[in-house]
Amino acid sequence: MSDTIGVDEARAGLHGLVRRAAVRGERIVPTEHGQVAAVLISPQELADLEDGLALARYEPEKATGTVDTVSHDQVVSEARGEARSRAA
């Protein structure tokens, strides 16, 4: 669900709009002079969109074999090395 609202009205009721986006998952669309100025969404919706974008970027690389990967062992090894260098 999306609610279009003028910027001035959005400014006056920002707290309530933030709660609507965060709690109810509504999209709030402030407009200025009839043009979309921004979109207020929940943190979860943003995370979902970012995950979808990352996957969309990854799939073509995976299909062509050009994706850079790091093994689990390499990650663990590097993490342990960083922990030792910080302790020293």
Secondary structure, 3 states (H helix, E strand, C coil): CEEEEEHHHHHHCHHHHHHHHHHHCCEEEEEECCEECCCECCHHHHHHHHHHHHHHHHHHHHHHCCCCCCCHHHHHHHHHHHHHHHHC
